[in-house]
Amino acid sequence: MLCIQCFLSLEEANRAIASVLVDLNNRPYRKQSGCRRSVFDEIDRRALKPLPDRPYRYTEWKTVDVGPDYHAEINQHYYPVPYRYAREQVEAHHTAIVEVFRCGPRIAPRSKSNRRGHHTTIETHMPPEHQAVLKGCDPQRLSSWVAEIGPHTAAAIEHQLAAASSPGRRIAPTGACCAEQGLRTRLAGGGLPLRKS
């Protein structure tokens, strides 16, 4: 009997179960005719469908709001969607990858990131005017611009650019520095408008 045996691995337990399974399935019922095997052949076998080509993957679905910066927060990371979906609700499906859907079609597949609180930005998802700003925000141009303001402002901006250039803070697929995200703090906080007229 299997209930009194001790198994040290799943494979060992499966072998022991397989050895008694044929006898169990062919054992006649006590209160009705037939056995498990005959009922399976008569009823269940006809209803069976082929297994899917790909194995089942556990998936989580989440309804999320896209922010005005065309990023959707999924598991505390901000994933980009095309800018025309800003301020709309989308469905996010995440496993090893993150897929964003809007009214059925998939609009943004992405690799999953475990960097909480960070943004993944894709240049092609930006509106044209943001792409133009990004092209004009190369680190050398910004450095020379803030050097005109003063040495302390230049040091603060250099610090922000260094943080923006750290791994995981890049725009895919080109790898360009995500300067506008690194400088958001300085620009919003009034760091650059300190320039004297």
Stockholm file with secondary structure:
# STOCKHOLM 1.0

chainA/1-197         MLCIQCFLSLEEANRAIASVLVDLNNRPYRKQSGCRRSVFDEIDRRALKPLPDRPYRYTEWKTVDVGPDYHAEINQHYYPVPYRYAREQVEAHHTAIVEVFRCGPRIAPRSKSNRRGHHTTIETHMPPEHQAVLKGCDPQRLSSWVAEIGPHTAAAIEHQLAAASSPGRRIAPTGACCAEQGLRTRLAGGGLPLRKS
#=GR chainA/1-197 SS CGGGCCCSSHHHHHHHHHHHHHHHHHSBCSSSSSBHHHHIIIIIHHHCCCCCSSCCCCCEEEEEEBCTTSEEEETTEEEECCGGGTTCEEEEEESSEEEEESSSSEEEEEECCCCTTCBCEEGGGSCHHHHHHHHHCCHHHHHHHHHHHCHHHHHHHHHHHHHHTSTTCEEETTTEECHHHHTHHHHHTTSGGGCCC
#=GC SS_cons         CGGGCCCSSHHHHHHHHHHHHHHHHHSBCSSSSSBHHHHIIIIIHHHCCCCCSSCCCCCEEEEEEBCTTSEEEETTEEEECCGGGTTCEEEEEESSEEEEESSSSEEEEEECCCCTTCBCEEGGGSCHHHHHHHHHCCHHHHHHHHHHHCHHHHHHHHHHHHHHTSTTCEEETTTEECHHHHTHHHHHTTSGGGCCC
//
